[in-house]
């Protein structure tokens, strides 16, 4: 059986957990990370030298890096309906998965650490204001894309890209900052909430 190593409060672990729900894929999860077994334990470092969750063990196959994991699972477990095999539709999905990991993740980092994690190292008012502005701007790019598609991030149908993007939208709304009224994002948020996996792993009160 598939094993998932990581705490469920991690947004990157929740990507994998939500996808498993979508694929009806059984798994066992072990608690690793903040508040649980240390990822600096030698046993964990042997699996992922970066000391970060999630890690999966699929029989004797070990994999880390959350976006790589969800791509692998979609490929391995009949997820073509989420992750198309044709080059152009797949590229549309990949583009937004990668954008979440680079542009969007970078945009929220300082504000999230300051406002949610209450990190003492992230309490500079000027830097926080700039971070909130940058995060809002980046969410505006997401809103524009959703206005174009009218449904989901890569088109008319729910896809693998909606998992990292959907969790990021939840993080946006769960972080206590002033939220611009992005109507396409709000509609998308409500649309995703119809999915049981999103309610369980996304819109569950955890940023």
WOURKA-V707479 format. One record per residue. N is the residue number from 0. RES is the residue in one small letter. BURIAL is b if it has 16 or more other C-alpha atoms within 10 Angstrom, else e. Layout:
BEGIN
N/RES/BURIAL, N/RES/BURIAL
END
This chain:
BEGIN
0/x/e, 1/x/e, 2/x/b, 3/x/b, 4/x/b, 5/x/b, 6/x/b, 7/x/b, 8/x/e, 9/x/b, 10/x/b, 11/x/b, 12/x/b, 13/x/b, 14/x/b, 15/x/b, 16/x/b, 17/x/b, 18/x/b, 19/x/b, 20/x/b, 21/x/b, 22/x/b, 23/x/e, 24/x/e, 25/x/e, 26/x/e, 27/x/e, 28/x/e, 29/x/e, 30/x/b, 31/x/b, 32/x/b, 33/x/e, 34/x/e, 35/x/e, 36/x/e, 37/x/b, 38/x/b, 39/x/b, 40/x/e, 41/x/e, 42/x/e, 43/x/b, 44/x/e, 45/x/e, 46/x/b, 47/x/b, 48/x/e, 49/x/e, 50/x/b, 51/x/b, 52/x/b, 53/x/b, 54/x/b, 55/x/b, 56/x/b, 57/x/e, 58/x/e, 59/x/e, 60/x/e, 61/x/e, 62/x/b, 63/x/b, 64/x/b, 65/x/b, 66/x/b, 67/x/e, 68/x/b, 69/x/b, 70/x/b, 71/x/e, 72/x/b, 73/x/b, 74/x/e, 75/x/e, 76/x/e, 77/x/e, 78/x/b, 79/x/e, 80/x/e, 81/x/b, 82/x/b, 83/x/b, 84/x/e, 85/x/e, 86/x/e, 87/x/e, 88/x/e, 89/x/b, 90/x/e, 91/x/b, 92/x/b, 93/x/b, 94/x/e, 95/x/b, 96/x/b, 97/x/e, 98/x/b, 99/x/b, 100/x/e, 101/x/e, 102/x/e, 103/x/b, 104/x/b, 105/x/e, 106/x/b, 107/x/b, 108/x/e, 109/x/b, 110/x/b, 111/x/b, 112/x/b, 113/x/b, 114/x/e, 115/x/e, 116/x/e, 117/x/e, 118/x/e, 119/x/e, 120/x/e, 121/x/b, 122/x/e, 123/x/e, 124/x/e, 125/x/e, 126/x/e, 127/x/b, 128/x/e, 129/x/e, 130/x/b, 131/x/b, 132/x/b, 133/x/b, 134/x/b, 135/x/b, 136/x/e, 137/x/b, 138/x/b, 139/x/b, 140/x/e, 141/x/b, 142/x/b, 143/x/e, 144/x/b, 145/x/b, 146/x/b, 147/x/e, 148/x/e, 149/x/e, 150/x/b, 151/x/b, 152/x/b, 153/x/b, 154/x/b, 155/x/e, 156/x/e, 157/x/b, 158/x/b, 159/x/b, 160/x/b, 161/x/b, 162/x/b, 163/x/b, 164/x/b, 165/x/b, 166/x/b, 167/x/b, 168/x/b, 169/x/b, 170/x/b, 171/x/b, 172/x/b, 173/x/b, 174/x/b, 175/x/e, 176/x/e, 177/x/e, 178/x/e, 179/x/e, 180/x/e, 181/x/b, 182/x/e, 183/x/b, 184/x/b, 185/x/e, 186/x/e, 187/x/b, 188/x/b, 189/x/e, 190/x/e, 191/x/b, 192/x/b, 193/x/e, 194/x/e, 195/x/e, 196/x/b, 197/x/b, 198/x/e, 199/x/e, 200/x/b, 201/x/b, 202/x/b, 203/x/e, 204/x/e, 205/x/e, 206/x/b
END
